[in-house]
Amino acid sequence: MIDEINEADLKEVLNKNQIVIVDYSAVWCGPCRIQHMILEKIQNKYKDKGVKIVSIDIDKNRNHAEKINIVAVPTLQIYHKGELLKFPDNGDEVDRFIGVQREESLSDICDKFLKK
């Protein structure tokens, strides 16, 4: 089960876990349900290794979603030791993944940053 949190809880979660995957989603979003199933597999695989996955409902946390410019769901942001990670994307860097992300890709990221 993935915990649903709000903006106020996020800082505490970031401080307590080595890797945090934040899933920005909405109950009406079909692809979000698919992403949620994938994230539950990741959580089960890494639950004892310092990886925490949380969900933030953009409708319940509209101000936070607008503040960090969440424009589509599902959107994932990944933190390592409290710092938002950035990833290369066509010559730029992005701090989020938009759309459903594959289990293998998320596992690779977790494996890489758990070694750091």
Summary of the structure (lengths in Angstrom):
residues: 116
radius of gyration: 13.1
end to end distance: 26.6
largest distance: 36.9
contacts: 325
relative contact order: 0.22
helix: 39%
strand: 28%
